C-alpha cells in the first residue's frame, strides 16, 4: 500500500483521511454539510468519496481503523450520527450501512474546555456519549474490548479522572504508535496539545477561549522508509496554544514541531498567528513571533494546506488573506506551496491528496491515469529517513 493524506473539500471545516502503508486508515475530523447529502446540490459529496476509499470487514461493515476528533465544534464533527455507527458493534445494521469506528481518539480535556464556551451540537454530544461508553467498557473488560468498542484518550483528564485507565491514555508530549492496537511501525504521532490543566487560572481561561484542540505531529512511513512525511495538524488551535508550544519546545525541542505538511489551524485564521484583530488594525496588526515560530518549522520543500473555502481578501476571517500571506512567507515565499482545498476542488473536482512513497511526497493530479502524480518540489532532504523528533 501507498501511504497518503487526503483533504476533503468541506468549506470552512476539517475532514482528513490518513492512509498508512499497511492500509490502516485514520479519519481526522468530519464535516458533512447537509447540502453534501443532497443529490440535487453541487456541494461536494465527501461521504461518497470517503466510502469509496474504505474497505469492508468480514461482516460486510465499512470501517475506519481510527477516528480522531480534534475538538467538538460543529465544523469538525457534523454528520457523525448520520453516517457513523455508534453503540455496540454487534448492533450494526446492514440496512443502515453506517461506518464502524474501530477505535476512537478523543480528548476529555478538550471537551471540557469547549463546553465552558458554548453549547455542544448534537453530533458532539453523541461523540461524548460514545466515548463514555467505550471508556466504561474498558474499565470493565480492559484489553478484552473488541474492534468497535476501543478508545484512545488524547491527554490526561483533570483531577485524576483518567488515572485508572492510563494504559489507553497518551500523555502530553508522549507518542502514539498503535492504531486499533496494531503496532507495525507505520507512524509515530507526538501529542503536543491539549496543554495540561494548570494552576494558573488565567492561563486555563485563555486556553479555553482560544479553541483548545488536539495537536498532533505525525511522522509517517513511506515506501518502507521511516519518517518520510511529517504532518502537523491542530484543529482550531489559536495563537495562545501555538505561543505556549513554542515557549515549551522552541529552545531545545523545536524539531517536535517540524513538518513537511501543515494543516493551517482554524481554516487559515489570522487568530492562530496574532492576538490583534485584523478588522481593527488592518495591516498594522502584529504577528505573535512565538506562535509564528511554532508554525514555521518547515522541512525542505514543505507545504501548507488550508482546509477552508476559497480565500477572498474582502470576506471575513476565517479564512484570512493576511494569514495566507504570512504562511506563504513561511514556505520561502513560494505561493505554489500554499494550497487551499477549495481551489483544488474548483480546478479539478477532487479532494486534495498527497501520496508518500520512497521517492518523497507527491500531489495526486486529475488524470485518466490513476497513478499520475505531480512532484511538489519536496527535495531529497525531506525524502530521506530521519530519526524521530
Secondary structure, DSSP 8 states (H G I E B T S, - for coil): --EEEEE---SSS--EEEE-TTS-EEEE-EE--GGGG-TTS-S--HHHHHHHH-EE-TTS-EEESEEE-S---GGGEETHHHHB--S-GGG--TTT--BEESEEEE-HHHHHHHHHHS---HHHHHHHHHHHHHHHHHHHHGGG--TTSEEEEES--GGGTTGGGGGGEE-TT-EE--BTTB--SSEEEEEEES----S-HHHHHHHHHTT---EEEEEEEETTEEEEEEEEE-TT--HHHHHHHHHHHTTT-GGGG-EEEEE-HHHH-GGGT-SS-HHHHGGG----HHHHHHT--EEEEEEEEE-SS---TTS-SSS-HHHHHHHHHHTTT-GGGEEEHHHHHHHHSS-EEEEEETTEEEEE---SSTT-EEE----HHHHS-----
